[in-house]
Amino acid sequence: MPSICFYFQVHQPLRMRRFSIFEDNNGDPYKLYFSEKLNREVFEKVARKCYLPTNSIMLDLINRLDGRFKISYSLTGVFLDQCCEFNPKVLESFEELAKTGCVDFLDETYHHSLCSLFQDKTEFKEQVALHAKALKTYFKCKPVVFRNTEALFTNEIAKLVEDMGYKGMVTEGFERILGWRSPDYLYRVKGCNSLKAFLRNYRMSDDVAYRFSARWWSEYPLTADKYATWLSRCEGPLVNIFMDYETFGEHQWEDTGIFEFLKRMPEEILRYDNLDFKTPSELVALEPVGEIDVPTPLSWADMERDASAWLGNEMQRVCFRMLEGLEPMVREAKDEQLMKIWRMLQNSDQLYYLCTKSWADGDVHKYFSPFDTPYDGFINFMNVLQDFRHRLKQKLKVEERR
């Protein structure tokens, strides 16, 4: 009997201002580096189009179906901060969902960072702890399943997550690690003792997230009853449907029919005696059927499903190495504001904007980027990083003189 496991990433990046090293850059570095106006405008737009209407639908479905409909979320710390700053009603709507007892929350890095790839794992552990603290504060929960930034996963990261006390971890169900096997089972991870891997069924997930409004698709239009039929034919004990929450109303606009699809889909699924809904916290009790071996990074991004969306060209790698290299200075400075800004600069989206891929992947990167070209983004990011490094040096010099 397959259990449908719906998981949604909820994230909004912090977009940078156009920053020049040739201007007067005295003052609050947060206001100099990040565009409050643009971030507020985007957040309010997506709240209006996606978060508030979708949360309302989800709450109605849970109540109308007497708790038989269950979902899970990963809310990044960056998203939670923007809720508090720009629109507290969004956070309140997630708190209402949490009170139903039918919603599961997953932990991740607070700042949606690639710090799991740093040589020193101190930052990774601290960001995960910050995120766990935030979820306990807002939703009174302690997650047992972990989802790294953009589902980034390796054997090494999985072992680290296991050692931090998590029972399961989410990643991509890609042929590179599965071969002929199905993603619709739990798997052990090489080098781990007990951690179980939840693998995204990317075909079934992308049917909604990417192909829902694609008129070229042979299955267009996708209806709720058709989708439920497909799910009923899955043979494993769970089907992991993972996607960006912004699928509803933002990536797939309201006029595509995405909200009507969402309203009908759970009832259509529950018409089948062999289908139900469960959360990762419930499903982690299942026994794994085999082992996956992931020695190099796996993610849910782009065609390659690796780390190339953020580290695929030299511009991205230069910025990443500089970010990582700033850690000793940041920690030595012992300045809460500078630490917070460094972590904001780690937001993986900053590197995502610098991608130079072509074809469909390149189009997706361009769609999300606030910069005209990846090269403009690189120059801007490097200007910010150099200015930030200068501020750290000045701070440390002052401390030395004391």
C-alpha positions in Angstrom: 0.0 0.0 0.0 1.9 3.1 -1.1 1.8 6.1 1.2 2.0 9.5 -0.5 4.6 11.7 1.1 4.2 15.3 0.1 7.2 17.5 1.0 7.6 21.2 0.1 10.6 23.5 0.2 9.7 27.0 1.3 12.4 29.5 0.6 13.0 33.1 -0.5 16.5 34.3 -1.1 18.0 37.6 0.0 18.7 39.5 -3.2 21.7 41.9 -3.3 21.8 45.5 -4.1 24.1 46.7 -7.0 27.2 47.3 -5.0 30.3 49.2 -6.2 33.6 49.5 -4.4 34.0 53.0 -5.9 31.1 54.5 -3.9 30.9 55.7 -0.3 30.2 52.5 1.5 30.3 53.6 5.0 27.3 52.6 7.1 25.3 49.4 7.9 26.7 46.7 5.7 23.4 44.8 5.7 21.6 47.8 4.1 24.6 48.2 1.7 24.7 44.6 0.6 21.0 43.6 0.4 18.1 45.2 -1.3 15.3 45.5 1.4 13.0 47.1 -1.2 13.4 44.3 -3.7 13.2 41.5 -1.1 10.0 43.0 0.4 8.4 43.4 -3.0 9.2 39.8 -4.1 8.1 38.4 -0.7 4.8 40.3 -0.7 4.1 39.2 -4.3 4.8 35.5 -3.6 2.8 35.7 -0.3 -0.2 37.0 -2.2 0.1 34.6 -5.1 1.3 31.4 -3.3 1.9 31.3 0.5 -1.4 32.7 1.8 -3.8 31.1 -0.7 -2.0 27.7 -0.7 -1.8 27.5 3.0 -5.6 28.3 3.2 -6.2 25.4 0.7 -4.0 23.0 2.7 -5.7 23.9 6.0 -9.2 23.4 4.4 -8.1 20.0 2.9 -6.8 18.8 6.3 -10.0 19.8 8.1 -12.3 18.6 5.4 -10.6 15.2 5.1 -10.6 14.7 8.9 -6.8 14.6 9.1 -6.3 11.9 6.4 -4.4 14.5 4.3 -0.8 15.0 5.6 2.0 17.2 4.3 5.6 18.2 5.3 7.6 21.4 4.9 11.1 22.7 5.1 11.0 26.4 5.9 14.4 28.0 5.6 15.6 30.3 8.3 15.9 33.0 5.6 12.2 32.6 4.8 11.2 32.7 8.5 13.2 35.9 9.0 11.4 37.5 6.0 8.1 36.4 7.3 8.7 38.2 10.6 10.0 41.3 8.8 7.7 41.6 5.8 4.5 39.7 6.4 3.8 38.0 9.8 0.5 36.7 8.5 2.4 34.2 6.4 4.1 32.8 9.5 0.8 32.7 11.3 -0.7 30.7 8.5 2.0 28.0 8.9 1.5 28.0 12.6 -2.2 27.3 12.1 -1.2 24.3 9.8 1.2 23.1 12.5 -1.6 23.0 15.1 -3.6 20.4 13.0 -1.1 17.7 13.9 -1.1 16.7 10.2 2.0 18.7 9.2 5.6 17.6 9.5 8.6 19.9 9.5 12.1 19.0 8.4 15.4 20.6 9.5 18.0 22.1 7.2 20.7 24.7 7.3 19.2 28.0 8.6 20.6 30.2 5.8 20.0 27.7 3.0 23.8 27.4 2.7 26.3 25.1 1.0 28.3 25.0 4.3 27.9 21.2 4.3 30.6 21.3 1.6 33.0 23.3 3.8 36.1 21.4 4.9 35.4 22.4 8.5 31.9 21.2 9.5 31.5 23.6 12.4 29.4 26.1 10.5 27.1 23.3 9.1 26.4 22.0 12.6 25.7 25.5 14.0 23.3 26.4 11.2 21.4 23.2 11.7 21.2 23.9 15.4 19.9 27.4 14.7 17.2 26.0 12.4 16.2 23.4 14.9 15.9 26.1 17.6 13.7 28.2 15.2 11.3 25.3 14.5 11.0 24.6 18.2 10.2 28.3 18.9 7.6 28.7 16.1 6.1 25.3 15.8 6.9 23.4 19.0 8.5 20.5 17.1 11.7 18.6 17.0 12.3 17.1 13.5 13.7 13.6 13.1 14.2 13.9 9.3 16.7 16.2 7.7 16.7 17.9 4.3 20.0 19.6 3.3 20.0 22.7 1.1 18.6 21.8 -2.3 18.6 18.1 -1.3 22.5 18.2 -1.4 23.7 14.8 -0.2 26.8 12.7 0.1 27.8 9.7 2.2 29.9 12.0 4.3 27.1 14.5 4.9 24.6 11.7 5.6 27.0 10.4 8.3 27.3 13.8 9.8 23.5 14.2 9.9 23.1 10.7 11.5 25.7 11.7 14.2 23.5 14.8 14.9 20.7 12.5 15.8 18.4 12.4 12.8 16.8 9.2 11.7 16.2 10.1 8.0 17.4 12.4 5.2 15.8 13.6 2.0 17.6 13.6 -1.4 17.0 13.0 -5.1 16.0 9.6 -6.5 18.3 9.7 -9.5 19.5 6.8 -11.7 23.1 7.6 -11.0 22.7 6.2 -7.5 19.7 3.9 -8.0 20.5 2.2 -11.3 17.5 0.0 -12.0 16.0 0.3 -8.5 12.9 2.4 -7.6 12.9 5.6 -5.5 9.6 4.4 -3.9 11.4 2.6 -1.0 13.7 3.7 1.9 17.4 3.0 1.6 20.4 2.7 3.9 23.4 4.9 3.2 26.9 3.6 2.8 28.9 4.4 5.9 25.9 5.0 8.1 24.6 2.8 10.8 20.9 3.6 10.8 20.1 6.7 8.8 17.4 6.1 6.1 17.3 8.0 2.8 14.0 9.3 1.4 14.5 9.5 -2.4 12.4 11.9 -4.4 10.4 10.4 -7.2 11.4 13.1 -9.6 9.2 12.1 -12.5 6.0 12.2 -10.5 7.2 15.4 -8.7 8.1 17.2 -11.9 4.8 16.3 -13.6 3.3 18.9 -11.2 6.2 21.2 -10.6 7.4 21.7 -14.2 5.1 20.1 -16.7 1.7 21.0 -15.3 1.1 23.8 -17.7 3.3 22.6 -20.5 1.0 22.4 -23.6 3.7 20.4 -25.5 3.5 17.6 -22.9 1.8 14.5 -24.2 -0.1 14.2 -20.9 -1.4 17.8 -20.9 -3.7 18.7 -19.2 -2.8 17.0 -16.0 -6.0 16.3 -14.0 -6.3 15.3 -10.4 -8.0 11.9 -11.2 -5.3 11.1 -13.8 -2.5 11.9 -11.3 -4.2 9.8 -8.6 -4.4 6.9 -11.1 -0.6 7.1 -11.8 0.1 7.1 -8.0 -2.1 4.1 -7.5 0.1 2.1 -9.9 3.3 2.7 -7.9 4.6 -0.5 -6.4 6.7 0.6 -3.4 5.5 1.4 0.1 6.0 5.2 -0.3 6.0 7.7 -3.1 8.0 10.9 -2.3 6.6 13.9 -4.1 8.9 16.7 -3.3 8.8 20.2 -4.9 9.1 24.0 -4.3 6.1 25.3 -2.6 6.1 28.2 -5.0 4.9 25.7 -7.6 1.4 26.7 -6.5 0.5 30.2 -7.8 4.0 31.5 -8.5 5.8 29.0 -10.9 2.4 27.7 -12.0 0.1 30.7 -12.1 -3.5 30.5 -10.8 -4.9 30.7 -14.4 -3.2 27.3 -15.2 -5.7 25.6 -12.9 -3.0 24.6 -10.4 -5.2 25.6 -7.3 -8.2 23.6 -8.6 -5.8 20.7 -9.2 -4.6 20.9 -5.6 -8.1 21.2 -4.1 -9.2 18.0 -5.9 -6.1 15.9 -5.8 -6.2 14.5 -2.2 -9.8 13.4 -2.5 -9.0 11.7 -5.8 -6.0 9.9 -4.2 -8.1 8.7 -1.2 -10.6 7.1 -3.6 -8.0 4.3 -4.0 -8.0 1.8 -1.2 -4.3 1.2 -1.6 -3.3 4.9 -1.1 -3.0 7.1 1.9 -0.9 10.1 3.1 1.9 9.9 5.6 4.7 12.3 6.7 8.5 11.5 6.7 8.4 11.2 10.5 5.9 8.4 10.2 7.5 6.7 7.2 11.0 6.6 8.7 10.0 3.6 10.7 9.9 1.5 7.5 12.6 -1.0 6.9 15.1 -0.1 4.1 15.4 -2.5 1.1 18.9 -1.8 0.0 21.9 0.6 0.2 22.8 3.7 -1.8 26.4 4.9 -2.2 26.8 8.6 -2.9 30.5 9.5 -2.8 30.1 12.7 -4.8 27.4 15.4 -4.3 23.9 14.7 -5.4 21.1 17.3 -5.5 17.8 17.9 -7.1 19.0 20.8 -9.2 19.5 20.8 -13.0 19.9 17.9 -15.4 23.1 16.7 -13.7 21.6 16.5 -10.2 25.0 17.4 -8.7 26.6 20.6 -7.2 27.2 22.2 -10.6 24.2 24.5 -10.3 26.3 26.4 -7.7 29.9 25.3 -8.3 30.0 24.4 -12.0 32.2 27.3 -13.2 35.3 29.1 -12.0 33.3 32.3 -11.0 31.2 30.2 -8.6 34.1 28.3 -7.2 36.1 31.5 -6.6 33.2 33.0 -4.6 32.6 29.8 -2.7 36.3 29.5 -1.7 36.3 33.1 -0.6 33.2 32.7 1.4 34.6 29.6 3.1 38.0 31.3 3.6 36.4 34.1 5.6 35.3 31.8 8.4 38.4 32.1 10.6 38.3 35.9 10.4 34.5 36.0 11.1 34.9 33.8 14.2 37.9 35.7 15.4 36.0 39.0 15.1 33.3 37.8 17.6 30.8 40.3 16.1 27.2 39.1 15.9 26.3 41.4 13.1 29.2 40.4 10.9 28.6 36.7 11.6 24.9 37.2 10.5 25.9 39.0 7.3 28.5 36.3 6.5 25.8 33.7 6.9 23.4 35.7 4.7 26.1 35.8 2.0 26.3 32.0 2.1 22.7 31.8 0.8 23.1 29.3 -2.1 21.1 31.5 -4.4 24.0 33.9 -4.7 26.1 31.2 -6.4 23.1 29.9 -8.4 22.8 33.3 -10.1 26.4 32.9 -11.5 25.6 29.7 -13.4 26.6 29.8 -17.1 24.7 26.7 -18.3 22.7 26.8 -21.5 19.5 25.3 -22.7 16.6 24.7 -20.2 18.8 24.7 -17.1 20.3 28.1 -18.1 16.8 29.5 -18.7 15.8 28.5 -15.1 18.8 30.2 -13.6 18.1 33.4 -15.6 14.5 33.4 -14.6 15.4 33.5 -10.9 18.4 35.9 -11.1 18.1 39.6 -10.4 21.2 40.2 -12.6 21.3 40.8 -16.3 24.1 38.2 -16.8 26.0 35.8 -14.6 29.1 38.0 -15.1 27.3 41.0 -13.6 26.3 38.9 -10.7 29.9 37.7 -10.2 31.3 41.2 -10.2 28.7 42.3 -7.7 29.2 39.4 -5.4 33.0 39.8 -5.5 32.6 43.5 -4.7 30.5 42.6 -1.7 32.9 39.9 -0.5 35.9 42.2 -0.9 34.2 44.9 1.1 33.1 42.5 3.7 36.7 41.1 4.1 37.9 44.7 4.4 35.4 45.3 7.3 36.6 42.2 9.0 40.2 43.2 8.8 39.4 46.7 10.2 37.5 45.1 13.0 40.4 42.8 13.9 42.9 45.6 13.8 40.8 47.6 16.2 40.6 44.6 18.5 44.4 44.1 18.3 45.0 47.8 19.3 42.8 47.2 22.4 
